[in-house]
Amino acid sequence: MGCLFCGVVQGEKPADILYQDDLVTAFRDIRPRAPVHFLVVPNEHIPSAADLGPRHAEVLARLFVVARQLAEREGIADSGYRLVFNVGRDAGQSVDHLHLHVLGGRPLAWPPG
């Protein structure tokens, strides 16, 4: 497939891995938009949130649980953090593999600029 994030999950592409289990992998974003910026991705190749269905309930829950756990570990849980899914090119999705952005470590303006 040549998917960048599948390569990270499988250990074939370099990444600063923060967490990995049987369902998800988390790693630092290579172009951070905040002092803390990491991604949580399903290990299974799912192109985007538009492709989610009932069978993905467990992995979707794990994405959020791991995001919270890592936000605590990274020291941003108390001050706040942003969770973002981009769906499609017009929304800024640049890799066709579902990924949850976790951003924090500074006040984040809304709408994002």
C-alpha positions in Angstrom: 0.0 0.0 0.0 2.8 2.4 0.7 1.0 4.0 3.6 3.4 6.2 5.8 1.5 5.5 9.0 1.3 1.7 8.3 5.1 1.8 8.0 5.4 3.6 11.3 3.1 1.0 13.0 5.1 -1.9 11.5 8.4 -0.3 12.5 9.5 0.2 8.9 9.5 4.0 9.1 11.2 6.0 11.8 9.1 7.8 14.4 9.3 8.9 18.0 6.9 6.3 19.3 5.2 7.2 22.6 2.9 4.2 22.9 2.0 1.0 21.1 -0.4 -1.8 21.8 -2.4 -4.3 19.8 -4.9 -1.7 18.5 -3.1 1.7 18.4 0.2 3.4 18.0 1.1 7.0 19.2 4.0 9.0 18.0 5.2 12.7 17.8 4.1 14.7 14.8 7.1 15.5 12.5 5.7 19.0 11.9 4.4 20.0 15.3 1.9 22.9 15.5 2.1 23.2 19.3 4.8 22.4 22.0 3.1 19.0 22.5 1.8 17.5 19.2 1.4 13.8 18.8 -0.7 11.5 16.7 -2.7 8.4 17.8 -3.4 6.0 14.9 -5.1 2.7 14.6 -2.8 -0.2 13.8 -5.3 -1.3 11.2 -5.3 0.7 8.0 -8.5 2.8 8.1 -8.3 5.6 5.5 -10.3 8.3 7.4 -13.0 8.9 9.9 -15.4 8.7 7.0 -14.6 5.0 6.8 -15.5 4.2 10.4 -18.4 1.8 11.2 -19.8 -0.1 14.2 -17.0 -2.7 14.0 -14.4 0.1 14.8 -15.9 0.9 18.2 -13.1 -0.7 20.2 -10.3 0.9 18.3 -12.0 4.3 18.3 -12.4 4.2 22.1 -8.8 3.2 22.5 -7.7 6.2 20.4 -9.3 8.5 22.9 -8.2 6.6 26.0 -4.6 6.6 24.8 -4.8 10.3 23.9 -5.9 11.1 27.5 -3.2 8.9 29.1 -0.5 10.5 27.0 -1.8 14.0 27.6 -1.4 13.3 31.3 2.1 11.9 30.8 3.1 14.9 28.6 1.9 17.3 31.3 -1.0 18.9 29.3 -4.0 17.2 30.8 -4.7 19.9 33.5 -4.1 22.9 31.3 -6.1 21.5 28.3 -5.4 20.0 24.9 -7.1 19.8 21.6 -8.2 16.6 19.8 -8.5 16.8 16.0 -9.5 14.5 13.2 -9.1 15.9 9.7 -11.4 14.2 7.2 -10.5 14.6 3.5 -8.1 16.9 1.6 -10.2 20.1 2.1 -10.0 19.6 5.9 -6.2 19.1 5.8 -5.9 15.4 5.9 -2.5 14.7 4.3 -2.1 11.0 5.1 -4.8 8.6 4.1 -4.7 6.7 7.4 -7.1 7.7 10.3 -5.1 9.7 12.9 -6.1 11.7 15.9 -4.0 14.8 16.5 -3.4 15.7 20.2 -2.1 19.3 20.7 -1.3 21.3 23.8 1.3 23.0 25.8 0.1 26.6 25.0 -3.2 28.4 24.6 -4.7 27.3 21.3 -6.8 29.9 19.4 -10.1 29.0 17.9 -10.6 28.8 15.0 -7.1 27.4 14.4 -5.0 29.6 12.2 
